[in-house]
Protein backbone atom coordinates (compact mmCIF):
# COMPACT_ATOMS: atom_id res chain seq x y z
CA UNK A 1 0.00 0.00 0.00
CA UNK A 2 1.27 3.44 -0.92
CA UNK A 3 1.11 6.63 1.10
CA UNK A 4 -2.01 7.93 -0.64
CA UNK A 5 -3.42 4.97 -2.59
CA UNK A 6 -4.49 1.52 -1.42
CA UNK A 7 -3.92 -1.25 -3.95
CA UNK A 8 -5.19 -4.81 -3.79
CA UNK A 9 -5.78 -7.70 -6.14
CA UNK A 10 -8.51 -10.28 -5.75
CA UNK A 11 -8.64 -12.89 -8.44
CA UNK A 12 -8.38 -11.16 -11.80
CA UNK A 13 -9.57 -7.79 -10.47
CA UNK A 14 -7.27 -5.06 -9.12
CA UNK A 15 -8.63 -2.16 -7.07
CA UNK A 16 -6.85 1.16 -6.52
CA UNK A 17 -8.44 3.32 -3.81
CA UNK A 18 -7.65 7.01 -3.38
CA UNK A 19 -6.98 7.09 0.33
CA UNK A 20 -7.09 10.65 1.64
CA UNK A 21 -10.61 10.54 3.09
CA UNK A 22 -9.86 13.35 5.54
CA UNK A 23 -9.23 15.63 2.52
CA UNK A 24 -12.10 14.15 0.47
CA UNK A 25 -9.37 12.60 -1.70
CA UNK A 26 -8.01 15.91 -2.93
CA UNK A 27 -5.28 14.98 -5.39
CA UNK A 28 -1.65 16.01 -5.08
CA UNK A 29 1.23 14.95 -7.30
CA UNK A 30 2.34 11.97 -5.16
CA UNK A 31 -1.21 10.59 -5.09
CA UNK A 32 -1.61 10.88 -8.86
CA UNK A 33 1.77 9.26 -9.50
CA UNK A 34 1.00 6.44 -7.06
CA UNK A 35 -2.37 5.80 -8.66
CA UNK A 36 -1.11 5.62 -12.23
CA UNK A 37 1.86 3.54 -11.10
CA UNK A 38 -0.45 0.99 -9.49
CA UNK A 39 -2.63 0.82 -12.59
CA UNK A 40 0.44 0.16 -14.71
CA UNK A 41 1.43 -2.52 -12.19
CA UNK A 42 -1.98 -4.12 -12.72
CA UNK A 43 -1.36 -4.23 -16.47
CA UNK A 44 2.02 -5.87 -15.92
CA UNK A 45 0.45 -8.58 -13.75
CA UNK A 46 -0.52 -11.40 -16.11
CA UNK A 47 -3.24 -12.48 -13.70
CA UNK A 48 -5.06 -9.13 -13.66
CA UNK A 49 -7.65 -8.52 -16.39
CA UNK A 50 -9.38 -5.37 -15.12
CA UNK A 51 -8.80 -2.58 -12.58
CA UNK A 52 -11.21 -0.42 -10.56
CA UNK A 53 -10.45 3.11 -9.36
CA UNK A 54 -12.45 4.36 -6.39
CA UNK A 55 -12.27 6.80 -3.49
CA UNK A 56 -12.26 6.10 0.24
CA UNK A 57 -14.72 7.87 2.52
CA UNK A 58 -17.30 10.40 1.40
CA UNK A 59 -15.91 11.30 -2.01
CA UNK A 60 -14.37 9.97 -5.17
CA UNK A 61 -12.25 13.14 -5.35
CA UNK A 62 -12.82 16.85 -4.84
CA UNK A 63 -10.10 17.64 -7.38
CA UNK A 64 -6.62 19.05 -7.10
CA UNK A 65 -5.21 20.12 -3.76
CA UNK A 66 -5.28 23.91 -3.78
CA UNK A 67 -1.94 25.46 -2.93
CA UNK A 68 0.15 22.34 -3.49
CA UNK A 69 3.82 23.26 -3.68
CA UNK A 70 5.53 21.35 -6.49
CA UNK A 71 9.31 21.09 -6.51
CA UNK A 72 11.12 22.84 -9.35
CA UNK A 73 14.34 24.81 -9.70
CA UNK A 74 13.06 27.37 -12.23
CA UNK A 75 11.55 30.78 -11.49
CA UNK A 76 7.77 30.89 -11.68
CA UNK A 77 6.66 31.88 -15.18
CA UNK A 78 4.01 31.07 -17.80
CA UNK A 79 6.46 28.66 -19.42
CA UNK A 80 6.99 26.76 -16.16
CA UNK A 81 3.26 26.71 -15.45
CA UNK A 82 2.62 25.30 -18.91
CA UNK A 83 5.20 22.58 -18.39
CA UNK A 84 3.72 21.59 -15.02
CA UNK A 85 0.19 21.41 -16.42
CA UNK A 86 1.31 19.45 -19.47
CA UNK A 87 3.20 17.01 -17.25
CA UNK A 88 -0.02 16.40 -15.32
CA UNK A 89 -1.93 15.90 -18.56
CA UNK A 90 0.70 13.44 -19.79
CA UNK A 91 0.27 11.51 -16.54
CA UNK A 92 -3.49 11.28 -17.10
CA UNK A 93 -2.88 10.21 -20.69
CA UNK A 94 -0.97 7.18 -19.44
CA UNK A 95 -4.33 5.72 -18.31
CA UNK A 96 -5.70 5.11 -21.84
CA UNK A 97 -2.40 3.40 -22.69
CA UNK A 98 -2.62 0.95 -19.77
CA UNK A 99 -3.35 -2.45 -21.25
CA UNK A 100 -6.24 -3.46 -19.05
CA UNK A 101 -9.70 -1.92 -18.84
CA UNK A 102 -9.89 0.72 -16.10
CA UNK A 103 -13.26 1.29 -14.43
CA UNK A 104 -13.96 4.42 -12.38
CA UNK A 105 -16.46 3.96 -9.54
CA UNK A 106 -17.65 7.44 -8.55
CA UNK A 107 -19.57 8.45 -5.44
CA UNK A 108 -20.03 11.38 -3.08
CA UNK A 109 -18.20 14.31 -4.67
CA UNK A 110 -16.41 14.36 -8.01
CA UNK A 111 -15.12 17.84 -8.78
CA UNK A 112 -12.78 19.47 -11.32
CA UNK A 113 -9.65 17.30 -11.52
CA UNK A 114 -11.70 14.45 -10.08
CA UNK A 115 -13.87 14.59 -13.19
CA UNK A 116 -10.74 14.39 -15.34
CA UNK A 117 -9.72 11.18 -13.64
CA UNK A 118 -13.22 9.73 -13.73
CA UNK A 119 -13.78 10.53 -17.40
CA UNK A 120 -10.39 9.41 -18.70
CA UNK A 121 -10.91 5.92 -17.31
CA UNK A 122 -12.25 3.49 -19.88
CA UNK A 123 -15.66 3.03 -18.28
CA UNK A 124 -17.21 5.22 -15.59
CA UNK A 125 -20.08 4.32 -13.28
CA UNK A 126 -21.46 6.77 -10.73
CA UNK A 127 -23.94 6.84 -7.91
CA UNK A 128 -27.01 8.75 -9.05
CA UNK A 129 -26.67 11.22 -6.18
CA UNK A 130 -22.98 12.01 -6.78
CA UNK A 131 -22.29 15.75 -6.78
CA UNK A 132 -20.33 16.41 -9.96
CA UNK A 133 -18.72 19.79 -10.66
CA UNK A 134 -16.62 21.00 -13.57
CA UNK A 135 -14.83 23.56 -11.41
CA UNK A 136 -13.95 24.29 -7.78
CA UNK A 137 -15.69 26.87 -5.61
CA UNK A 138 -13.16 29.51 -6.68
CA UNK A 139 -12.41 30.23 -10.38
CA UNK A 140 -8.65 29.64 -10.11
CA UNK A 141 -8.15 28.38 -13.65
CA UNK A 142 -9.90 27.67 -16.93
CA UNK A 143 -9.45 25.31 -19.84
CA UNK A 144 -7.74 22.25 -18.44
CA UNK A 145 -10.87 20.60 -17.05
CA UNK A 146 -13.18 22.19 -19.62
CA UNK A 147 -11.37 20.36 -22.43
CA UNK A 148 -12.18 16.98 -20.82
CA UNK A 149 -15.85 17.92 -20.52
CA UNK A 150 -16.01 19.34 -24.05
CA UNK A 151 -14.49 16.17 -25.45
CA UNK A 152 -17.09 13.95 -23.79
CA UNK A 153 -20.27 16.03 -23.87
CA UNK A 154 -19.62 18.56 -26.65
CA UNK A 155 -18.55 22.22 -26.57
CA UNK A 156 -22.02 23.72 -26.20
CA UNK A 157 -22.91 21.70 -23.13
CA UNK A 158 -19.41 22.04 -21.68
CA UNK A 159 -19.68 25.83 -21.78
CA UNK A 160 -23.02 25.62 -20.00
CA UNK A 161 -21.38 23.94 -17.00
CA UNK A 162 -17.94 25.59 -17.15
CA UNK A 163 -19.04 29.23 -16.93
CA UNK A 164 -20.44 29.26 -13.34
CA UNK A 165 -17.99 28.34 -10.56
CA UNK A 166 -18.82 25.88 -7.84
CA UNK A 167 -22.08 24.51 -9.24
CA UNK A 168 -23.01 20.85 -9.34
CA UNK A 169 -24.93 18.34 -11.39
CA UNK A 170 -25.84 14.85 -10.22
CA UNK A 171 -24.19 11.62 -11.23
CA UNK A 172 -27.40 10.76 -13.07
CA UNK A 173 -27.18 13.99 -15.07
CA UNK A 174 -23.48 13.39 -15.81
CA UNK A 175 -24.38 10.01 -17.28
CA UNK A 176 -27.22 11.48 -19.33
CA UNK A 177 -24.80 14.08 -20.75
CA UNK A 178 -22.20 11.45 -21.66
CA UNK A 179 -19.49 12.49 -19.21
CA UNK A 180 -19.93 9.12 -17.47
CA UNK A 181 -21.29 5.84 -18.81
CA UNK A 182 -24.05 5.01 -16.36
CA UNK A 183 -25.47 6.04 -12.99
CA UNK A 184 -27.12 3.69 -10.52
CA UNK A 185 -28.64 4.10 -7.05
CA UNK A 186 -25.88 4.67 -4.49
CA UNK A 187 -26.68 1.54 -2.52
CA UNK A 188 -26.28 -0.56 -5.68
CA UNK A 189 -23.04 0.96 -6.98
CA UNK A 190 -20.55 -1.44 -5.38
CA UNK A 191 -22.41 -4.55 -6.49
CA UNK A 192 -23.06 -3.17 -9.96
CA UNK A 193 -19.41 -2.35 -10.61
CA UNK A 194 -18.19 -5.63 -9.16
CA UNK A 195 -20.57 -7.61 -11.36
CA UNK A 196 -19.39 -5.70 -14.44
CA UNK A 197 -15.72 -6.20 -13.52
CA UNK A 198 -16.25 -9.91 -12.96
CA UNK A 199 -17.78 -10.25 -16.44
CA UNK A 200 -14.79 -8.46 -17.94
CA UNK A 201 -12.41 -10.68 -15.97
CA UNK A 202 -13.72 -13.74 -17.83
CA UNK A 203 -12.47 -12.39 -21.16
CA UNK A 204 -8.91 -13.26 -22.28
CA UNK A 205 -6.54 -10.42 -21.53
CA UNK A 206 -5.25 -10.17 -25.10
CA UNK A 207 -8.81 -9.70 -26.36
CA UNK A 208 -9.41 -6.91 -23.86
CA UNK A 209 -6.18 -5.20 -24.93
CA UNK A 210 -7.27 -5.19 -28.58
CA UNK A 211 -10.72 -3.82 -27.75
CA UNK A 212 -9.10 -0.97 -25.83
CA UNK A 213 -6.48 -0.24 -28.48
CA UNK A 214 -9.14 -0.15 -31.20
CA UNK A 215 -11.34 2.35 -29.36
CA UNK A 216 -8.30 4.43 -28.44
CA UNK A 217 -7.18 4.57 -32.07
CA UNK A 218 -10.54 6.07 -33.06
CA UNK A 219 -10.10 8.74 -30.38
CA UNK A 220 -6.63 9.55 -31.66
CA UNK A 221 -7.91 9.95 -35.22
CA UNK A 222 -10.55 12.34 -33.89
CA UNK A 223 -7.89 14.49 -32.17
CA UNK A 224 -8.18 13.39 -28.54
CA UNK A 225 -4.70 14.36 -27.36
CA UNK A 226 -4.62 17.64 -29.26
CA UNK A 227 -7.97 18.65 -27.77
CA UNK A 228 -6.86 18.00 -24.20
CA UNK A 229 -3.49 19.63 -24.75
CA UNK A 230 -5.23 22.79 -25.98
CA UNK A 231 -7.12 23.03 -22.70
CA UNK A 232 -3.93 22.51 -20.70
CA UNK A 233 -2.09 25.28 -22.52
CA UNK A 234 -4.96 27.78 -22.34
CA UNK A 235 -5.21 27.20 -18.59
CA UNK A 236 -1.91 29.08 -18.24
CA UNK A 237 -3.54 32.27 -19.54
CA UNK A 238 -6.19 32.03 -16.85
CA UNK A 239 -3.59 31.43 -14.13
CA UNK A 240 -1.76 34.64 -15.01
CA UNK A 241 -4.83 36.84 -15.41
CA UNK A 242 -5.01 39.66 -12.79
CA UNK A 243 -8.28 38.48 -11.23
CA UNK A 244 -7.08 34.92 -10.75
CA UNK A 245 -3.79 36.11 -9.28
CA UNK A 246 -5.82 38.14 -6.76
CA UNK A 247 -7.85 35.06 -5.86
CA UNK A 248 -4.70 33.00 -5.36
CA UNK A 249 -3.30 35.70 -3.07
CA UNK A 250 -6.58 35.65 -1.17
CA UNK A 251 -6.29 31.90 -0.65
CA UNK A 252 -2.80 32.35 0.80
CA UNK A 253 -4.02 35.12 3.11
CA UNK A 254 -7.45 33.83 4.17
CA UNK A 255 -7.37 30.10 3.44
CA UNK A 256 -9.67 28.41 0.96
CA UNK A 257 -12.93 28.89 2.87
CA UNK A 258 -12.14 32.49 3.73
CA UNK A 259 -11.22 33.27 0.13
CA UNK A 260 -14.48 31.73 -1.10
CA UNK A 261 -16.52 33.78 1.36
CA UNK A 262 -14.67 36.99 0.45
CA UNK A 263 -15.15 36.37 -3.27
CA UNK A 264 -18.83 35.58 -2.98
CA UNK A 265 -19.43 38.66 -0.82
CA UNK A 266 -18.46 40.80 -3.82
CA UNK A 267 -21.14 39.35 -6.08
N, C-alpha and C positions, 0 to 999 in steps of 0.2 A: 504494500500500500504506500502511495506517495504522500507528500505533505498535504496536498489539496485535493487529490482524487483517489477514490477507492476503486480498486480493480479486482474483479474475481471472474473465474471461469467455472461454469457448471455445464458439464456435457459439451455440446458444440456451441454454446452461447456464452459470450463474454459480456460483462456489464461494467461500464465505467461510470462512477457516480461522482459528480461535483460535490465536494465535501467541505463547504464553508457555510453551513446552515446559519451560523450566527451573523453572517453578512449577506444572507439570502443568495448565496453563491455568486456574489459579485466576482467578476473574473479579472485576475491580474496575469501578468506574463508567465510566472511559474505555473499557475493552474492550467493555462491554455497549452503550454508546452508539455506538461505532464499528461493532459488529456489526449492530445494528438499522439504523443509517444506511446501511450497504452493502446490506442486504437491500431497503431502500426504494429505493435507487439501482437495484437490479436490476429492481424493478417498474416504474420510470420509463423503463427502457431498452426500447424497442419490440422489440428483437431478442431479449431474454431471455424465455424461457418458464418456466423453473424454476430454483431455487437450492438449493444443497447447503450445509449447515453441518457442519463437521468440526473436529477438534482436531489440532494438530501434536504430534508426539512420542508419548509413552507413554499419553496420556489424552485423552479428549474434554474433560472438565473435572472438577476435584475440588471445584467449588463456589465459594462466595464467598471472597474473600481476607479472612482473619481479621485484624481490627485495622485495616482500611482507614479512613483519616481522610477524611471527606467534608466539604467546605467548607460552612459555614453561619454566619450571624451571629446565631443565636438560642441562648440557653442550653439545655443538654441537658435534655430533659424527655420524658415520655411522649407529649405532643402532637407534639414534633419527631420523635421516633422513628417515630411513626405516619405522619407526612408523608413521611419518607424511605423507609419500607417501601412505602407506597402509590405513591410515585413510581417505585420499582423495578418494582412490579407493573404500573403503567401502561405502562412501557417494554416489558415482556414482552408485554402485551396489544396492542402495535402489530403483533406478528408475525402473529396471525390476520387482521389488517386488510390486510396486504401482498398486493397483487393478483397474486401468482404463487405456485404451490405451493412450499413450503419443506420440504426433506427434511433430517432430522438423520441423520448417519452416526456412530454411537457405537462407541467402542472403548476398551480399556484400563480407565480408571476414569471413572465417571459418578456423582457424589456430590452430594447436597443440591441447591444451586442449579443444578448441572449437569443434574440430572434435571428441573428446571423448564424449562430451555431445551430439552432433548431432547423432553420431552413436549408442549410448547406448539407445536412445529413441526407442520406438517400431517401428515407421515408420518415415522415413526422406525424406522430399521433399526439393529440392533446386532450386534456380534460375539457369538457364543454365550458366549465366556469373559469378556465385560466384567464388571467388578466394579461393581455398582450399589448405591448406598446412599441411604436416605432422609434420613440425617442425618450430620453430621461426627462425628469421634471424641469430641468434647466436646459435651455437651448445652447449647449456648449460646442456643438459641431453641426455639420450638415453634409450629406452626400454619401458617406461611407455606408451607413445603414440603409439609407434610401435606395441605393443601387440594388441591394439584395431584395428589397420589397418590390421595386419596379421590375426586376427580372421575373419574379414569381407571379405578381398580380397585375402587372401592366403599369405604364407611367401615369395614366389618368387616376387610377385608384391609389397608387402610391403617393401622389401629391396630396390627395384628400387626407391621408393619414399622417403625412410627414409635416405639413404646415403647422398644426397646433403642437405645442410641447406638453408632454405629460398626460396625454389622453390615452384611453384604453379601448380595445375591443375585446370580445370574448374569444376563447379558443374555438367555439363553434363558428363565430364569424370569420376567424382566420382561416378555418378550413373551407368555408363557403367561398372565400375570396381566392383561394389557391395558394396561400402562403404555407399552409400545412396540408397534409393529405386528408386526415379525418379527425373528427372530435367525437368523444364518447363520454357518457356520464363519469364523473370523477371516481365513483366507487367501482367502476368497471375497467378503469384504465390499465391497472397492473395486469389483470387477467387477459385483457384484450391484446396487449402488446406481447405478453409471454406466449399466448397461443399463436400469434403471427410469427414470432421468432422461431418457435418450435417447428412450424411448417416450413420456414426457410431452411432450418437446420437439416431437414431431410434431403435437401437438394445437394448434389455433388458440388464441391467447392469450385471446381473449374467452370461449371455451368454458370454459377452465380457470378464469377469474375467476368465472363463474357457478356452476360446480361448488363452488368454495370458498365463495362467498357463501351458497349454499344450505345447505351443511353447517353453516356458522357460524351461520346464522339458527336452525337447530334447537338448537344449543348455547345460544344466547341465550334462547330460549323456555324451556329447561330450567334456566336460572339460572346459567350459566357464570360470568359476571363477579361476581355476588353471592357465589357460593361461594368464589371465589379471594380476593375482598376480605375476606370473613370471616376467612380464615386469616391474611391480612396484618395485620388489626387485632388479632387475638388474640395474635399473636407479640409485640406490645408488652408484654403482661402477663408473658410469660415473661422478656423482657429485663430487666424491673424486679423480678423475684422475687429474694429474698436469695441463694439458692443460685447462681443464674446470675450475679449481680453478683460473687459470690466467685470464680467460675470465670473471669470476665473479668479480674478483678484478678490472678488467678494467671497468666493468659496474659501480661499485661504484665510481671509479675515474673520468670517462669520461661521464657517463650517457649512456643510451642504444644506442642512435644514434651514439655518439662518439665511443663507443666500437665496434659497427658494422663497422664503417668506418676504425678504426684502424686494425681490424681483416682482413677486405677485402684487405687492402693495403699491407698485407704480402703475398697475394696469387700470 
